């Protein structure tokens, strides 16, 4: 895919259902893995959020905007993964976050705190996954379908997968 354009991404990290900014959360932006079953792409950025819960705006390669004008052309956006960690909260991963040429996207990430019961039960080893795949019916192979989610943009929130 031609990646001669540049899009821009900023991440907003909050808690309490999006009402309180989280200062000092660690945000990593990685390439979307080329192989479907691969866990990680190359690390592109690692940064911390400011007092407003925001990262700096970063530039990322994306297909040129003109590519979206040709019917049947390759997808007109690039996809990246975002991971967010902060002590006392479940790690969150945004998978397949789209970035369009010459557009600044703000990706919201809402953190969920561990409870004392979570720590005792060992659930603090889990993570929250957010899938962002525009125009994709199945968000993971054989997995969640848009109609199962009830959200037009394909966002899955609140699902914790235990990884021990």
Secondary structure as the mmCIF struct_conf table of DSSP 4:
data_model
#
loop_
_struct_conf.conf_type_id
_struct_conf.id
_struct_conf.beg_label_comp_id
_struct_conf.beg_label_asym_id
_struct_conf.beg_label_seq_id
_struct_conf.end_label_comp_id
_struct_conf.end_label_asym_id
_struct_conf.end_label_seq_id
STRN STRN1 UNK A 5 UNK A 15
TURN_TY1_P TURN_TY1_P1 UNK A 16 UNK A 19
STRN STRN2 UNK A 20 UNK A 21
TURN_TY1_P TURN_TY1_P2 UNK A 23 UNK A 24
STRN STRN3 UNK A 26 UNK A 31
HELX_LH_PP_P HELX_LH_PP_P1 UNK A 32 UNK A 33
BEND BEND1 UNK A 34 UNK A 35
TURN_TY1_P TURN_TY1_P3 UNK A 36 UNK A 37
STRN STRN4 UNK A 43 UNK A 48
TURN_TY1_P TURN_TY1_P4 UNK A 51 UNK A 52
BEND BEND2 UNK A 53 UNK A 53
STRN STRN5 UNK A 54 UNK A 54
HELX_LH_PP_P HELX_LH_PP_P2 UNK A 55 UNK A 57
STRN STRN6 UNK A 58 UNK A 62
HELX_RH_3T_P HELX_RH_3T_P1 UNK A 65 UNK A 69
BEND BEND3 UNK A 70 UNK A 70
TURN_TY1_P TURN_TY1_P5 UNK A 71 UNK A 72
HELX_LH_PP_P HELX_LH_PP_P3 UNK A 73 UNK A 73
BEND BEND4 UNK A 74 UNK A 74
HELX_LH_PP_P HELX_LH_PP_P4 UNK A 75 UNK A 75
BEND BEND5 UNK A 76 UNK A 77
STRN STRN7 UNK A 78 UNK A 85
TURN_TY1_P TURN_TY1_P6 UNK A 87 UNK A 88
STRN STRN8 UNK A 89 UNK A 89
STRN STRN9 UNK A 91 UNK A 99
TURN_TY1_P TURN_TY1_P7 UNK A 101 UNK A 102
STRN STRN10 UNK A 104 UNK A 110
STRN STRN11 UNK A 113 UNK A 113
HELX_LH_PP_P HELX_LH_PP_P5 UNK A 114 UNK A 115
HELX_RH_AL_P HELX_RH_AL_P1 UNK A 116 UNK A 121
TURN_TY1_P TURN_TY1_P8 UNK A 122 UNK A 122
HELX_RH_3T_P HELX_RH_3T_P2 UNK A 123 UNK A 125
STRN STRN12 UNK A 126 UNK A 131
TURN_TY1_P TURN_TY1_P9 UNK A 134 UNK A 135
BEND BEND6 UNK A 137 UNK A 137
STRN STRN13 UNK A 138 UNK A 138
BEND BEND7 UNK A 139 UNK A 140
TURN_TY1_P TURN_TY1_P10 UNK A 141 UNK A 142
STRN STRN14 UNK A 145 UNK A 145
HELX_RH_AL_P HELX_RH_AL_P2 UNK A 146 UNK A 149
TURN_TY1_P TURN_TY1_P11 UNK A 150 UNK A 150
TURN_TY1_P TURN_TY1_P12 UNK A 152 UNK A 153
BEND BEND8 UNK A 158 UNK A 158
STRN STRN15 UNK A 160 UNK A 162
#
